[in-house]
Amino acid sequence: MGAEGKKKMIDTVVVTPATSSDEPAIAGVSWPAIVAGAVASLALTLVLLAFGAGLGLSAVSPWGNSVASATTFKITTALYLVVIAMISSAVGGYLAGRLRTRWVGVHSDEVYFRDTAHGFLAWAFATVLGAIILAAPASTVLGGAASGVTAGAAAAASQSGPMDGYIDTLLRPTTPAAPADATSGRSELSRIFDSSLRSGEFKPADRAYIVKVIAARSGLSEADADKRLTEVVTEAKAAADAARKAAMQLAFWVTASLLIGAFSASLAATEGGGLRDGTWKRRR
């Protein structure tokens, strides 16, 4: 074989790419590590929630001068939710990254991605498991309430409802000695209030009827009774609007804490995985 033929053979061997590559036999997801991190994260979350409940109860007092304001309490609660999410998610993600199986023959970028995914999966598993645990007592309560509707229908009229406080204000007599029937007609007024507050306004006929009832029970003139009705309706709407805003703010803070928890878990998992492989300093 001539020199030219040998050169062609060498070029062919060097240029021809490999047709197969050896993939590591170890799976890319270490579920035991993910489950361990999720359980640890959920347990720490419950501990911190119990501790936060204790702090909240210690901040509540029946004495006006020794209790925190509503705004301060809301902000503190929201920040504590974020702190809980950061700490518990970071611990769970770190354990998921540190306990996972070592991948041999995998590129460093792929290892970094897998560690991030392990932290995210640990956070997701802990979130779903926590939602199931918290939903179980709620389902039990709702089931018991639904089963007792028929049995308690007869006694429902005599039990207090959310409108009773407003009805007490409407039917309050002008003088302590004035007679007042505390039970007759209250259920009817409660139903009128419920339907009217849902729609936003009273029907003209309902409003005229309520004004007459207030005047007859409290001893007020119809003009004063109408004024009292307006004041009570304004108070009820303000309370309902405050509850709506509080629920909206809580939903936003819970969403923010969940997103921060996901980020913390993913970041901590990369650090745990780097320490597991001895590459954490090189990553930094």
N, C-alpha and C positions, 0 to 999 in steps of 0.2 A: 504494500500500500504506500502510495506516494505521500509526500509532505502535505500536499494540498488536500488529500482525502482525510488525513489525520486532523487537520485544522477544522474541516467541516464537522467531523464527529465531535470534537471538543466543543465547538460552538453550539452544536445541537444539544449536548448534555447540559451545558450551562444555561442556555436560554429557556429550555423546556420547563414550565412551572410544575409544581407538585400538584397532583390530581386529588390528593386527600390530605386531611389534617387530623391530628389526634385531639379529640375533644375530651376533657376530663369527665370521668364517669360519675363524679359527685353531682347531685342535683343542685340547681341554682338557688333553691329556696330551702332554708332550714326551718321547717315548721315547728319543731320542738323549741328552738330558740325564740321564735315569734310568739308562741303560746306562753312561754315562760315570761318574756318581757311584758306581754299584755296582762297576764295575771298580776304580776308585780305592780304594774302601773295602776290597775284597777284597785288593788288593795290599798296602795298608797293614797289614791284619790279618796277612798272611803274614810281613811284615817284623817286626812286633811279636812274633809267635809265635816266630820264629827268635831274636830278641833275648832273649825270655823263656826259651827253652830254654838259651841260653848262660848266662844268669844262674842258672838252676837247676843246671846242671852245675857252675858255679863254687861253688855252695853245698854240693855233695855232696862228701864226703871220706871216705876209708877210716879216718881217725883220729877216734876218738870225741869228742875234746875240741874239734875244729874244725868240726863239722858242726851245722847248725841242727836243732832238735827237729822231730819229725814234725808236731806241732800247728802250730808256726810255719811250717813249709813248706807245710802245707795252707792255712792262712789267707792266706799270701802269694800262693800260686798262685790262690786264689779271687779275691782282690782284683785281681790282675793281669789275670785274665780280664775283670773288670768294666771296668777301665781300658782294655783293648784294645777292648772293645765301644763304650765311650763315644767314644774318639778316632776310631777308624776309621769308625764310623757317622756321627759328626758331620761328618767331612770329606766322606764320600760324600753325605750329605744336603745339605750346603752347596753342593757342586758341582751337584747336581741342581736346587736352587732357583736358583742363580746363572746357570746355563747354559740354563735353559728359555726358551721363546719368550715374549715379552711379550704379555699379553692386553689388548687395547684395547676399551673399552666394557664391561668386566666390573666388577661391584660389588666393593668392597674385601673384603667378607666372603667372597665366592666366590673371590677371588684368594688369600686366606689359607687357605681350605680346600684349594685346588688345590696350593698350596705344601706344605702338610702332607702331602697325598697323595703328592706327588712324593718327599718324603723317605722316607715309609713304603715306597713302591714300590722305591726305590733300596735300602733296607735289605733288603726281601724278596728282591729279585733277587740281591743279594750273598750272602744267606744260602743260597738255593737253589743258586747257583753254587758256593759253598764246599762245601756238602754233596756235590755231584756230584764235585768235584775230590778231596775226601777219601775218597769212597766208591770211586773208581776203583782206587786201589792196594789197598784192602781186598778188592774183588771179585777182583782179580788173584791176591792171596794165597790167597783161599778157593778160587778155581778151580784153582790149582795144587795145593792140598792135596787137593781132591776127586779130581783126576786121578791123584794119587800114592798113593791109599789102597790100590788093588789091588796095585800094585807093591811097596809097603812093608809089606804085611800080614805077610810071612814074617819080616821083620826087626824088627817092632814089639816082639816079646817081649824082644829084647836091648837096646832103647833105654830110656832113663830116662823116668819118668813123674812126675806130681805127687805120687804116694804113696810114691815111693822113699825120701824122707827119713824118713818115719814108719816104713817097714819097716826101714830101717837101725837106727832106735832100738829097735824091737822085738826084732830079732835080734842086737843087740850082745852079745858074750860077756862074761861076768863078769871074765875074766882074758884078757890078750892072747895067752897061749899056748893058750887053748882053741880047738879046731878049729871052723870054721864054714863051711858051704857057702853061698856068696854068691849063687848063682843059683837053686838048686833051690827050688821052691815060692814064689818071690817073685811071679811073675805071678798065681798063685792068690790069694795074700793081697791083692795089689793089687785084684783084681776084687772080693773080699769087702769090702774097705774102701770102694771106690767105691760099691757098691750099698748098703752099710749107712749111709754118711754121707749119701747122698741121702734115705734113709727116716728118718734120725735116730737109729736104734738098731740094735744087732746082734741078729740072731736068736739065740735061746739055743743052738742047735746050732752056729752059726758062731762064737759067742763061745767056747764050750767047745773047739772045734777050734783056734782061734787060740791060746788059752791053752796047750794041749798043745804046739803047734808052738814057741811062745816058750820054754816050759820045756825042750823037747828041744834047741833050738838055743843058748840062752843059758846053760844050766846053772842057771837059777833054779828054785825050787820053784813049784808051780802057783799058790800064793797070791801070791807075789811077781810071777809072770808076769801074773796077773790085775790086780794093782796097777799094773804098768807099762803094761798095755793101757789101763787107765782114764786114766792120766796122758796118754798119747799121744793118745787120742781127745779128751780135753778140750782139749789143745793144738791139735789139728786143727780142732775146732769153733770155738775162739776165733779162729784165723786166718781161717777162712771167714766168720765173723760180722764181723770187722774189714774184710775185703774187701768184704762186702755194704754195710756202713755207708759206706765210702769211696766206693763207686760211687753210692750214694744221695745223698751230699752233693755229689759232683761233678755229678750230674744237676740238683740244685736250683740250684747256682751257675751252671751253663750256662744254665738257664732264666732265671734272674735277669739274667744278662748279655745274653741275647737281648732281653728286654723293655726293659732300659735302653738297649740299642742302638737299638731301634725308636723309643723316645721321643727319644733324642738326634738321630737322623737327621731325624725330623719337625720338631723344634724348629729345628735348624740350617737346614733347607730353608726355613722361613719367614723366617729372617734373611737367607739368601742371596737369596730372591726379593724381599724388601723392599729390599735393596741394589741388586738388578737394576732395580727400578722407581723407586728413589729415594724410597720411602715408609717406610723402616725407622725413622727418627726419629719420624715421625708415629704409627707403630704403638706404639712404646714410650711 
